[in-house]
Amino acid sequence: MRVKRMIQLKRRNNLSETQFWDEKHLESISTRNLKFKNKMNYEEYFSVFPHFKYVAEFFGRIKGKKILDLGCGTGWVSIYFARSGAEVFSCDISPEAINIAKKMAISNSVKIKAEVMEAEKLSYEDDMFDFIFGNAILYHTKIELSTKEIYRVLKKGGKAAFIEPLAGNPFRRVYRKIFHPDYRSQGLLTYDDIKIFGTPFRKVDWREFYLFNWFYKYRKSSLEKIDSKVLDLLPWFRKWCRIVVIRAIK
């Protein structure tokens, strides 16, 4: 079993970025039903977890607005946006992910416009989107180039929000090396990256989430309360959190 795993890792190391994510997305969808079991929209789903709620409070109402789900993967967040009446554009570097996203939209009776695209080379028009959202995407990109493109396609006064894994916690790196050794990038988002991203925007802020409460799906845990108190009293520990949410206004 261990030898088989090593052979698989070696083979994946020789794949291109696109080929790698094609495989990962096909694996992830093999055991999933494309039709959602829940009927939640964006407002309902984003109210469940603290880091998503932080995004929803920033975006507000999205009905009738153009929103880009950047690095959409299989498009599951796009479905929630579409259910709330947004005009949803979804893009990802993986053709297989986009194929799955299109099928997922059909299975859930919503419309999205999904295309294969790199974050550093967006083919959208200038000043096109009211909102841009990304979940664990910026740290995979060349941050200077992706920032330039995100800023370009966002409308004046438009809002962008990104949920990213934070580099500060050394245990996060160990976790990734043990449980996700095949990931193309073992690097995570740094505060220097956040500063680069924020440079062109009129306003930018960020907030860290999950110091102790890494298993954030168990949101009713007392660890969430401990997180909040510790981070308020000892802000230095924020750099050890699992996730950072960046919010920007053009």
Backbone torsions as a table, in degrees:
resi	resn	phi	psi	omega
1	MET	NA	-43.2	-179.4
2	ARG	-67.2	-39.9	179.1
3	VAL	-64.0	-42.3	178.8
4	LYS	-60.6	-42.0	179.1
5	ARG	-63.7	-41.3	179.8
6	MET	-65.5	-39.2	178.4
7	ILE	-64.5	-41.9	178.8
8	GLN	-62.9	-42.9	179.1
9	LEU	-63.1	-42.3	-179.8
10	LYS	-63.6	-41.5	179.4
11	ARG	-65.0	-42.2	-178.6
12	ARG	-67.8	-28.0	177.6
13	ASN	-65.5	-21.2	-179.8
14	ASN	-91.9	-3.3	179.9
15	LEU	-81.4	153.2	172.5
16	SER	-72.2	167.0	178.9
17	GLU	-57.2	-43.9	-179.6
18	THR	-64.7	-46.0	179.8
19	GLN	-61.7	-40.4	179.9
20	PHE	-60.0	-49.8	-177.0
21	TRP	-72.4	-29.0	172.2
22	ASP	-56.4	-47.8	-179.8
23	GLU	-63.7	-45.6	-178.0
24	LYS	-61.0	-42.5	-178.5
25	HIS	-70.0	-37.0	176.8
26	LEU	-64.2	-38.9	177.2
27	GLU	-64.7	-43.3	-174.7
28	SER	-67.7	-30.4	-176.0
29	ILE	-89.5	-12.5	-174.2
30	SER	-61.9	-28.0	-178.3
31	THR	-110.0	10.8	-176.6
32	ARG	-112.2	147.8	173.1
33	ASN	-87.1	130.8	-177.9
34	LEU	-67.2	-26.0	179.3
35	LYS	-87.4	125.4	-178.8
36	PHE	-65.0	143.0	175.5
37	LYS	-77.8	-28.9	179.2
38	ASN	-95.8	163.3	179.0
39	LYS	-114.4	24.8	-178.4
40	MET	-65.7	148.3	168.3
41	ASN	-101.3	-173.6	-177.4
42	TYR	-59.6	-46.5	-177.8
43	GLU	-60.9	-40.6	-177.6
44	GLU	-71.9	-45.8	-178.1
45	TYR	-68.2	-42.4	-176.7
46	PHE	-70.9	-13.2	177.5
47	SER	-83.3	-8.6	-174.5
48	VAL	-76.6	-44.5	-174.7
49	PHE	-111.6	139.1	-175.4
50	PRO	-54.2	-42.1	-176.5
51	HIS	-71.1	-34.9	175.2
52	PHE	-70.9	-37.4	178.5
53	LYS	-61.2	-36.4	178.3
54	TYR	-62.8	-34.7	176.0
55	VAL	-71.2	-47.0	-177.4
56	ALA	-61.6	-38.4	177.7
57	GLU	-62.8	-32.0	-179.9
58	PHE	-77.7	-46.7	-178.3
59	PHE	-70.8	-44.0	-174.4
60	GLY	71.6	-144.2	-175.8
61	ARG	-73.0	132.2	-178.5
62	ILE	-116.9	-1.7	-178.4
63	LYS	-58.3	129.5	179.0
64	GLY	78.5	0.9	-178.5
65	LYS	-99.4	153.9	175.7
66	LYS	-87.6	124.3	-178.6
67	ILE	-129.8	135.7	177.8
68	LEU	-104.6	123.6	172.6
69	ASP	-95.6	95.0	-172.7
70	LEU	-83.8	127.4	-174.7
71	GLY	66.8	50.3	-168.5
72	CYS	-69.7	-15.0	-175.1
73	GLY	60.7	-131.8	-179.0
74	THR	-81.6	3.0	170.1
75	GLY	86.2	16.2	-175.6
76	TRP	-65.5	-35.9	177.5
77	VAL	-70.5	-34.9	178.1
78	SER	-57.5	-36.3	179.6
79	ILE	-61.6	-44.5	179.8
80	TYR	-64.4	-40.9	176.9
81	PHE	-60.5	-46.3	-177.9
82	ALA	-64.4	-35.7	178.6
83	ARG	-64.3	-21.2	178.4
84	SER	-95.5	11.2	172.9
85	GLY	87.3	12.3	177.6
86	ALA	-80.3	154.5	170.8
87	GLU	-88.4	107.2	-167.2
88	VAL	-102.1	128.1	172.2
89	PHE	-113.8	132.6	-176.1
90	SER	-129.2	136.0	178.2
91	CYS	-141.5	151.8	-179.9
92	ASP	-158.2	155.8	179.8
93	ILE	-73.3	-19.1	-174.7
94	SER	-95.4	116.7	175.6
95	PRO	-59.3	-37.9	179.6
96	GLU	-64.9	-39.3	177.8
97	ALA	-61.7	-42.3	180.0
98	ILE	-66.5	-39.5	176.1
99	ASN	-60.2	-43.1	179.0
100	ILE	-66.1	-41.7	180.0
101	ALA	-60.0	-41.4	178.8
102	LYS	-64.0	-43.9	178.9
103	LYS	-65.6	-38.3	179.6
104	MET	-64.5	-39.3	178.5
105	ALA	-63.0	-43.8	178.5
106	ILE	-63.3	-43.7	-178.7
107	SER	-63.0	-27.2	-178.5
108	ASN	-105.6	11.6	173.5
109	SER	58.5	41.6	174.7
110	VAL	-129.6	165.1	179.5
111	LYS	-112.7	130.6	171.0
112	ILE	-135.7	156.6	176.4
113	LYS	-109.5	99.0	-172.5
114	ALA	-106.0	132.4	-178.5
115	GLU	-139.9	152.0	173.0
116	VAL	-78.9	125.8	-175.3
117	MET	-163.5	148.8	174.9
118	GLU	-94.1	143.3	-179.7
119	ALA	-62.7	-27.9	-178.8
120	GLU	-83.8	-8.5	-177.7
121	LYS	-141.0	65.7	-179.2
122	LEU	-75.1	137.2	-178.4
123	SER	-96.0	7.3	179.5
124	TYR	-75.2	159.2	179.7
125	GLU	-72.3	160.6	175.1
126	ASP	-62.4	147.5	173.3
127	ASP	52.1	45.9	-172.8
128	MET	-95.0	-34.6	-168.7
129	PHE	-109.5	143.0	173.0
130	ASP	-78.6	-34.9	-178.4
131	PHE	-139.0	145.7	171.5
132	ILE	-130.4	131.0	-179.0
133	PHE	-127.1	143.6	174.4
134	GLY	-146.0	142.6	179.9
135	ASN	-123.3	106.8	-179.2
136	ALA	57.8	55.3	-178.2
137	ILE	-123.8	-42.0	-173.7
138	LEU	-58.2	-38.9	-175.1
139	TYR	-70.4	-12.1	175.3
140	HIS	-86.9	-11.9	-170.8
141	THR	-102.8	170.0	167.8
142	LYS	-81.8	103.5	-163.6
143	ILE	-58.7	-36.5	179.9
144	GLU	-64.6	-42.6	-177.6
145	LEU	-73.0	-43.7	-179.4
146	SER	-66.5	-37.4	177.8
147	THR	-61.6	-44.2	179.9
148	LYS	-59.2	-42.8	-178.9
149	GLU	-71.5	-41.1	178.0
150	ILE	-60.1	-45.7	179.0
151	TYR	-62.5	-40.8	-176.9
152	ARG	-63.0	-44.4	-173.4
153	VAL	-86.6	-7.6	178.2
154	LEU	-85.0	137.1	178.0
155	LYS	-66.6	156.9	173.2
156	LYS	-62.8	127.8	-175.1
157	GLY	85.7	-3.9	178.9
158	GLY	-71.9	162.9	-175.4
159	LYS	-120.7	139.7	176.2
160	ALA	-125.2	139.6	178.3
161	ALA	-140.3	135.5	-178.2
162	PHE	-133.6	132.1	175.1
163	ILE	-101.0	118.9	-172.6
164	GLU	-133.5	147.7	173.1
165	PRO	-72.2	132.5	-174.1
166	LEU	-93.2	140.8	-172.3
167	ALA	-81.5	-13.2	-169.1
168	GLY	-66.8	-30.5	-175.0
169	ASN	-85.7	115.7	-178.4
170	PRO	-63.0	-27.3	179.4
171	PHE	-67.9	-28.0	178.2
172	ARG	-64.0	-41.4	179.3
173	ARG	-65.0	-41.8	178.4
174	VAL	-62.8	-43.5	179.6
175	TYR	-58.4	-45.9	-178.7
176	ARG	-65.2	-40.2	-178.9
177	LYS	-67.0	-31.9	-179.5
178	ILE	-81.3	-48.7	-171.8
179	PHE	-96.7	-19.9	178.9
180	HIS	-134.9	55.4	-177.1
181	PRO	-67.2	-15.9	-178.2
182	ASP	-88.2	-4.9	-179.4
183	TYR	-60.3	138.7	-175.9
184	ARG	-63.8	-38.0	-179.5
185	SER	-119.1	119.5	174.4
186	GLN	-90.2	-3.6	176.4
187	GLY	-76.5	153.0	178.3
188	LEU	-126.1	174.6	-176.1
189	LEU	-74.6	132.4	179.9
190	THR	-105.5	167.5	176.8
191	TYR	-67.9	-27.7	173.9
192	ASP	-64.5	-39.6	176.7
193	ASP	-62.2	-41.4	-179.9
194	ILE	-62.5	-40.8	178.8
195	LYS	-64.3	-41.1	177.7
196	ILE	-62.2	-45.7	-179.6
197	PHE	-61.2	-40.5	-175.0
198	GLY	-76.4	-13.9	-172.4
199	THR	-52.9	-49.9	-175.0
200	PRO	-79.6	-13.8	-172.1
201	PHE	-82.9	150.1	179.4
202	ARG	-66.1	-37.1	-179.4
203	LYS	-145.7	137.6	177.7
204	VAL	-146.8	141.2	172.3
205	ASP	-145.1	169.1	177.6
206	TRP	-153.0	160.1	179.4
207	ARG	-145.2	138.8	180.0
208	GLU	-92.8	147.9	-179.4
209	PHE	-133.8	147.3	169.9
210	TYR	69.4	77.8	172.4
211	LEU	-82.6	-58.1	176.4
212	PHE	-96.1	-36.9	-174.1
213	ASN	-82.7	65.4	-180.0
214	TRP	-66.2	-34.3	179.6
215	PHE	-86.9	70.2	-169.1
216	TYR	-67.7	-11.8	177.4
217	LYS	-65.8	-24.9	176.3
218	TYR	-91.9	66.2	-167.2
219	ARG	-70.2	-17.0	-179.6
220	LYS	-85.9	1.2	-179.4
221	SER	-63.9	149.3	177.2
222	SER	-65.1	-17.8	179.2
223	LEU	-61.9	-30.6	178.8
224	GLU	-64.0	-40.0	178.4
225	LYS	-68.3	-38.7	177.7
226	ILE	-63.6	-44.0	176.7
227	ASP	-50.7	-53.4	-174.9
228	SER	-60.2	-45.0	-178.0
229	LYS	-67.5	-44.7	-178.5
230	VAL	-64.1	-43.5	-177.9
231	LEU	-68.6	-30.5	175.9
232	ASP	-71.5	-41.1	-177.4
233	LEU	-80.2	-35.6	-175.9
234	LEU	-128.8	75.1	-176.0
235	PRO	-59.7	-19.1	178.5
236	TRP	-58.9	-29.1	-177.9
237	PHE	-74.7	-8.4	-179.0
238	ARG	-58.2	-32.8	-177.9
239	LYS	-68.2	-13.2	178.9
240	TRP	-94.7	3.4	-179.5
241	CYS	-70.6	163.9	-177.4
242	ARG	-77.8	-39.5	-170.0
243	ILE	-131.1	146.2	170.4
244	VAL	-124.9	138.8	175.2
245	VAL	-111.9	122.2	-178.6
246	ILE	-106.2	132.9	180.0
247	ARG	-125.9	133.9	-176.5
248	ALA	-139.8	147.4	176.3
249	ILE	-122.6	131.8	-179.9
250	LYS	-80.6	NA	NA
